[in-house]
Amino acid sequence: RFSYALMRWAGPILSMKVAKRLSARSRRKNHSQPIAHIPVFRTFAMNKFREGIDVVILGHSHYPEEVLERIDGREKAYFNVGDWITRFSYLRYKPKVGFKLCYHEDKL
């Protein structure tokens, strides 16, 4: 409630300036080395594969990744969707094809 009241008081222009500045600072601090998070995500996916899960989809790391594995004769897939702002990545699903990590410049 306090945040909403503060944003109403500050108005949309000032609120957006503050939001953009905080977002940029967060991006510099938390996403300057996305590679550091990769082992944690892959380990999580591998644990889920061992539990019988065939597809693991993660997000919010801003680092697109697609890993295909064959475990006990079954195809397993781990995806991290990345982000639309800097890497223009997204995950697409087609019923006959399955999941595919795509980038904006790809032809759909």
Buried (B, 14 or more C-beta within 10 A) or exposed (E): EEEEEEBEEEEEEEBEEEEEEEEEEEBEEEBEEBEEBBEEBBEEBBEBBEEEEEBBEBBEBBBBBBBEEEEEEEEBBBBBBBBEEEBBBBBEEEEEEEBBBBEEEEEE
